[in-house]
């Protein structure tokens, strides 16, 4: 009679078994990733709900002030009045197209086009100017006070001069936005170039980099995150200056629409235009943040 052979746990024929942690590692990683996504979604919904509650409280307080007639209705219209003007300015009604023959989105689009053009020219001039100020000491002594001088001037201070020089068409508006947006870009670029680590510069010099290569391949990439921050600030400055830029012959344009409505005491339309500027500004800043994350993905990481 043959006796069956039993393989012991310590026998040589035993196959290696994966550790329990390793066997469940893939599933655990997926579970952790899924839990992390759920946590992020839950947090996003929580903060979004808080914003909605804050907005509801603000609208309720606004309506309460109007109902209590603290101020005349012509000075403080109700949220409903503002919404009505927003709809009227955005649609064709009784044969009238929006306000001044243009829809609200068209007014906003024209203003955004002016802001984009002015900001683009400011970037093209401000970045090289900031690089020169940050790297060439004699030029910094001469140019940095001029940049500071322009940065402290309010737009309305030189708008009249620009109108005298360039007339009342598009040129003075674009020039005003360029002058408003250029100083933040130049100042941010100069400051960023000056704070480039000396180790990077010395390493590049040791590898044979000349002044031009050093500037373009070391200083500029290292300073890029702060330069993009300066661009974001400059676009915001240009946006806040667009109403001043469109004071003269600014229709179509959101600033010109607001200015024109103010002349006829159309407070609800003025508030609707202000809200349109603010909301579009939030969207524009979010787009700039996205560009910043794509262009400098290493920012904020150790």
URNOR-V470728 format. One record per residue. RES is the residue in three letters. D_FIRST is the distance of its C-alpha to the first C-alpha in whole Angstrom. Layout:
[[RES | D_FIRST] [RES | D_FIRST]]
//
This chain:
[[UNK | 0] [UNK | 4] [UNK | 6] [UNK | 10] [UNK | 13] [UNK | 16] [UNK | 19] [UNK | 22] [UNK | 25] [UNK | 26] [UNK | 24] [UNK | 26] [UNK | 24] [UNK | 26] [UNK | 29] [UNK | 33] [UNK | 34] [UNK | 37] [UNK | 39] [UNK | 40] [UNK | 44] [UNK | 43] [UNK | 41] [UNK | 44] [UNK | 47] [UNK | 48] [UNK | 48] [UNK | 50] [UNK | 53] [UNK | 53] [UNK | 54] [UNK | 56] [UNK | 58] [UNK | 58] [UNK | 59] [UNK | 62] [UNK | 63] [UNK | 64] [UNK | 65] [UNK | 68] [UNK | 69] [UNK | 69] [UNK | 71] [UNK | 73] [UNK | 74] [UNK | 75] [UNK | 77] [UNK | 78] [UNK | 79] [UNK | 81] [UNK | 83] [UNK | 84] [UNK | 85] [UNK | 87] [UNK | 89] [UNK | 89] [UNK | 91] [UNK | 93] [UNK | 94] [UNK | 95] [UNK | 97] [UNK | 99] [UNK | 99] [UNK | 100] [UNK | 103] [UNK | 104] [UNK | 104] [UNK | 106] [UNK | 109] [UNK | 109] [UNK | 110] [UNK | 112] [UNK | 110] [UNK | 111] [UNK | 110] [UNK | 106] [UNK | 105] [UNK | 102] [UNK | 99] [UNK | 99] [UNK | 102] [UNK | 101] [UNK | 98] [UNK | 101] [UNK | 102] [UNK | 99] [UNK | 98] [UNK | 102] [UNK | 102] [UNK | 99] [UNK | 100] [UNK | 103] [UNK | 105] [UNK | 108] [UNK | 108] [UNK | 108] [UNK | 105] [UNK | 104] [UNK | 106] [UNK | 109] [UNK | 108] [UNK | 104] [UNK | 101] [UNK | 99] [UNK | 97] [UNK | 99] [UNK | 101] [UNK | 98] [UNK | 97] [UNK | 100] [UNK | 100] [UNK | 96] [UNK | 98] [UNK | 100] [UNK | 98] [UNK | 96] [UNK | 98] [UNK | 100] [UNK | 97] [UNK | 96] [UNK | 99] [UNK | 98] [UNK | 95] [UNK | 96] [UNK | 99] [UNK | 98] [UNK | 95] [UNK | 97] [UNK | 99] [UNK | 97] [UNK | 95] [UNK | 99] [UNK | 99] [UNK | 96] [UNK | 96] [UNK | 100] [UNK | 102] [UNK | 105] [UNK | 105] [UNK | 103] [UNK | 106] [UNK | 108] [UNK | 106] [UNK | 104] [UNK | 107] [UNK | 108] [UNK | 104] [UNK | 105] [UNK | 108] [UNK | 107] [UNK | 104] [UNK | 106] [UNK | 108] [UNK | 108] [UNK | 108] [UNK | 111] [UNK | 113] [UNK | 113] [UNK | 112] [UNK | 116] [UNK | 116] [UNK | 114] [UNK | 116] [UNK | 119] [UNK | 117] [UNK | 115] [UNK | 116] [UNK | 115] [UNK | 112] [UNK | 108] [UNK | 109] [UNK | 110] [UNK | 107] [UNK | 105] [UNK | 107] [UNK | 107] [UNK | 103] [UNK | 102] [UNK | 104] [UNK | 103] [UNK | 99] [UNK | 100] [UNK | 100] [UNK | 97] [UNK | 95] [UNK | 97] [UNK | 97] [UNK | 93] [UNK | 93] [UNK | 95] [UNK | 93] [UNK | 90] [UNK | 91] [UNK | 92] [UNK | 89] [UNK | 87] [UNK | 85] [UNK | 86] [UNK | 83] [UNK | 83] [UNK | 86] [UNK | 86] [UNK | 83] [UNK | 84] [UNK | 87] [UNK | 85] [UNK | 83] [UNK | 87] [UNK | 88] [UNK | 91] [UNK | 93] [UNK | 93] [UNK | 89] [UNK | 89] [UNK | 90] [UNK | 88] [UNK | 85] [UNK | 85] [UNK | 87] [UNK | 87] [UNK | 83] [UNK | 83] [UNK | 86] [UNK | 85] [UNK | 83] [UNK | 87] [UNK | 89] [UNK | 87] [UNK | 88] [UNK | 91] [UNK | 91] [UNK | 90] [UNK | 93] [UNK | 95] [UNK | 94] [UNK | 94] [UNK | 98] [UNK | 99] [UNK | 98] [UNK | 100] [UNK | 103] [UNK | 103] [UNK | 105] [UNK | 107] [UNK | 107] [UNK | 108] [UNK | 111] [UNK | 113] [UNK | 112] [UNK | 109] [UNK | 108] [UNK | 106] [UNK | 104] [UNK | 102] [UNK | 104] [UNK | 107] [UNK | 106] [UNK | 106] [UNK | 109] [UNK | 111] [UNK | 110] [UNK | 111] [UNK | 115] [UNK | 115] [UNK | 113] [UNK | 110] [UNK | 108] [UNK | 105] [UNK | 104] [UNK | 105] [UNK | 102] [UNK | 100] [UNK | 100] [UNK | 99] [UNK | 96] [UNK | 96] [UNK | 96] [UNK | 94] [UNK | 91] [UNK | 91] [UNK | 91] [UNK | 88] [UNK | 87] [UNK | 88] [UNK | 87] [UNK | 83] [UNK | 84] [UNK | 85] [UNK | 82] [UNK | 80] [UNK | 81] [UNK | 81] [UNK | 77] [UNK | 77] [UNK | 79] [UNK | 78] [UNK | 75] [UNK | 74] [UNK | 77] [UNK | 76] [UNK | 73] [UNK | 72]]
//
